Amino acid sequence: MMEQADPDRRRSLRYAIRHQVEGASQDRRIGFRGILHNLSASGCGLHLDRPLPLGTSIEFRCNINGIGLAVRGRTVWTAAALGGILHGVVVSGYGSDQDALFHRLYLNHLARRSSASPAA
């Protein structure tokens, strides 16, 4: 069963990727680990080891080819999945201006590499 705060309003392509993430709710009450499994200009999909309530503001960090990316966001949907919980996250900010730039550059790299088909 999927819980959803907002209708799915994706405006940009999501690219399937696989990078480990660690993070926490912004109030630091809930820590988590998991996999960043898709990424777009405005959001991402996380497969985590625990559920996060809808609307939870989170911060996470992942290592992409030796470069760390720090992201802030908010959960907008959750769904049970094999081995964990899937979460849709709307990106609301970054750890630094360098993180924002790296996010854009990495998306450009993914766009060049892929056939530009959306991830599931």
N, C-alpha and C positions, 0 to 999 in steps of 0.2 A: 504494500500500500504506500502511495506517495502522498506526502504533505507538501502543499505549495502555498506560499504567501502571495505571490503575484502570478499572473498568467505568464507563460513562457514567451518572452518578448525579445528573443535574440535578434540582434541587428547585425552581428558580424560573425564570420565563420569561426568555428571552433576547430582546433587542430588536435588530433590525438597525439598524446605524448605520455611519457612515464618517467616521473622524477619523484624521489622520496621527499616528503614534507614533514616538518615538525612545527607545532604552533600551539596557540592557546586562545581562549576567549580574551577579549581586551580587558576584562575585569580579573583575569588570571585564575578564575575558578575552575575552568575546564581545560586541561592539557590534552593534546592529541598528536598522533602520528599517522601517517598514511602515504598515499600516492596522489600526486597531481596527475590526473589522467586526461584532461583536455584543457585548452587554454584559448582564449580569444582576447580581443581588445578590451572587452568590458566585463569579462567574467571567466570562471573556470569551473571545472568539476573536480571534486576531491573524493577519494575513496578512503574513508577514515576508520580507525579502530573503535570509535564510539559515536553515539548520536550527539548532534548539536541541536538545541531547540531552534525553531524557525526565528529569524530575525537576530540571531546571535552575531554580535560584532566580533570578528576574529582577526588575528595576525598570524601569518605563517611565513616560514622561510624554507626555500628549497635550493638545492645545488644543481645548476644546469651547466654541465661541461666545465666544472671548476669555478663557476661564477655564482655567487649567492644572489638570490632574488628575495627581497622582503616585501610582502604584500599585506594590505589590510582589506577587509571585505565584510560582507554580511550574508548569512545563509538565507536563501530564498526558496529552496526546496530540499527535501530529504526523501530517501527511499531505501528500503532494506535491499541489501545485495549480498551475494555469496562472499563470506569472509569479512563483512563489515557493513558500513553504511555509506551510501552515496550522498553527496551534498552538492547542490548548485550554489555558487557564490558569486555575488556581484562585487567587482573590485571597486573599492572606494578610495584607495590611496596606496602609497608605497613608503618604504623605510627611508628613502632618500630620492633626490632627483636622478641619481645614477641608476637606481632600481627602475624608475619610470622609463628612462632611456633604454636600459637593457631589455625591459619588457617589449617595447616597440621594436627594437632591433631583432630580438628573438622571434617575434611574430613575423617580421619580414623574411627572416631565414626560413621559417616553417612554410610560409606562403610560396617561396621559391622552390622548396623541396617537394611540396605536395601537388596534387592535382586540383587543389582548392575545393575539395569536397568536405562538407561538414562532418564532424565526428558525431557519433551517436550519444 
